[in-house]
Amino acid sequence: SEKPRFRKYKFVGNKKISSGRLREKLTLASGDYFSVSDIMDEIRKMQEVYKEEGFSKAKITHFIGEPDKKGRSVVTIYVEEGPKIVVKKINFPGVESYKIKKIRKLVEMKEKKIFNPDKLEADTAKIKEFYRNSGFARFDMSKPYIYYDESGENVYITVFIYEGGKYKFGKISFSDTEIKKK
């Protein structure tokens, strides 16, 4: 059977983020042919908007309506926003060679700011890079442990750090080396 054609989006349940703000990220235009995977791509874009705003538990589903006389369907987007989630505390047990403030400055995610789980991977990579560039060749760390309080609105993050000792390299000198030009 032929792919359905898109008419428009209808949004239900979004209160914290306007339909206009969600539409900004979407690419389907009226009259476009589309598939369910196209809609899933659009939903992923909407979930990104919610995560950026701290609603990392937002659930988005869709319903494709019956086509009109021109074969175009209204796609209804149902949103359950859930709570806005804030980072209450970030712990780095195992940090010994630096002040904890130095490690906190490396990461984009901050305490008392919104929680976006997508930023965690980049943040842990920054910490790893910092330690490796500082001579900690055996450095390792746990994956972030994420704990939500009872309200579901506050998150506690713990990343266990294993510094593993720093390598010190002695002076390297070259002696008795001559370069002869021919």
N, C-alpha and C positions, 0 to 999 in steps of 0.2 A: 504493500500500500504506500501511497504517497506521503511524504513528510507533512506534518501540519504546518500552517503558516501562523506567525506570531501576530497578535493584534495589539495587546498591551498587558502591563502588569497591574494587578490589583493587590494592595498590601493590607494584611489583617494582623493586628496584634502589636505592631511596632509603635511604641509610645516615646521611648527615649531617643530614637533616631528617626528622623523624618523620612517619608517615602522619597522625597526629592534627593536627600543625601544618599540613599541607597541606590536610586536610579542613576546617579552620576557615574557609578562604577560599571554599569551594565552596558552590554554591547548589542543586544538584540533590538532591532528596529521593526516597526510595524510593517508587515508584509514579508518579513524574512521567513524562510523555511527553517525549521528547527527540529532538534531531536531531544530526547530526555537528557542525553549527556551534555547538550548545550545548556539546558536549564541547570544541571548540576554544577557546571562551570560558573554560571551566574550566581548560584547559591554560595559557592565557595568565596566569590568576591564580596558578597554581602556579609558572610561570616568574618572576613578580614576586617571590614568596617566595624563590626561589633567588637572584635578583639582589640582593635586600636582604641576603642572607647572604654575598655575594661569589662565588657560583657562576654567573657571567654566561654561561658556556658550557654550562650544563646543557641536555641534550636530553631532551624529554619526548614520548613517542608513546603511542598508545592502541590497544586492541583491544576491540571490542564482541562479547561472547559470545552464544551462541545463547540465545534466550529460554526461561525455565522454563515450567511449566504455566500460570502466571498471566500469561505474556507479558512477563515482566520479565527484563532482561539485566544481567549483571555487566559492568562496564567495567573492564578491566585497564589500569592506567597503568604504563608502563615508563619508568624514569628512568635516564639516564646523567648522573651529577652532574658529572663532570669536576673539575678542580682548583679550590680556593678561590683567587681572584685578588686580589692586594694591589697597591696603587699604590706603586711604588718611588720614582718621581720625577715631579714636574710642573714643566715648564719654560715660562717666558714670555719668550722672546727678544724684544727690542724695547721692553721697559718701561724708560723713562728718567726720567720725571717723578716717579716714586714709588719707595719702597723695595719690593722684591719681596715682603717680608713683608706689606705693605698689600694687595697683590693676592691673595696666598694666603689672607688672612683673609676675603676676599669669598666665596670658594668653599667649598661644602660638602664636596667631595672633598678629602681630606688624604693626604699621604704616610704610608706605613706603615699605612694603613687599607684596608678592603676596597674593591674597584673595582666600581662600579655604573654601567654606561654610560648608563643613563637619567638620571643626575644631571648628566651633562656639559652637556646643552643648557641646563638652568637655570643652571648655573655660568657658562657663556659669556655668557648673557643678563645676569647680574649684573655681569660685568666691563664689558660694553658699556654698560649703564645707568650704571655708576659714572663711566666716562670721559665719556659724553655729558653727564651732569649736572655734570661738572667743567669744561665748556667746550671739550671736544675734539670739535668738530663734524665733523671729517674722520676721526675715529677709525675704524679697521677692524681686523679680526682674521681669522686663518685658521680653518678648521674644526680641531677637535682631531686631531692625528696620534697614533695609538695604536700602540705597539710592544710586543709580548710578548717576553720573553726565552725562551731555549731550553726552560726547564722549563714554560713556559706559566702559571706561577704569579705572575709579576711583570709589571707593566705600567708603561711609561714614556709619559707624555703630554706633548706639546709643542703649545703654542698660540702662533703667531706674532702679535705685537702691532705694529700700526702706529698710533702716537699721532697723527701728522698735524698737530701744532702746536695750540696753545691760542689760542682767540679771546679777546681782551681787549676789553671794551666800555668806552668812555669814560663820563664822568659825563653823565647826562641831566638837564638842568634846564629848567624851564618859566619863562619870564619874560614880562612884558607880557601876562599872561593874567588876565582879569577874568571873574568869573562874575556876571552880573546877574540878579537875581530880578525877575520881573515882578509 
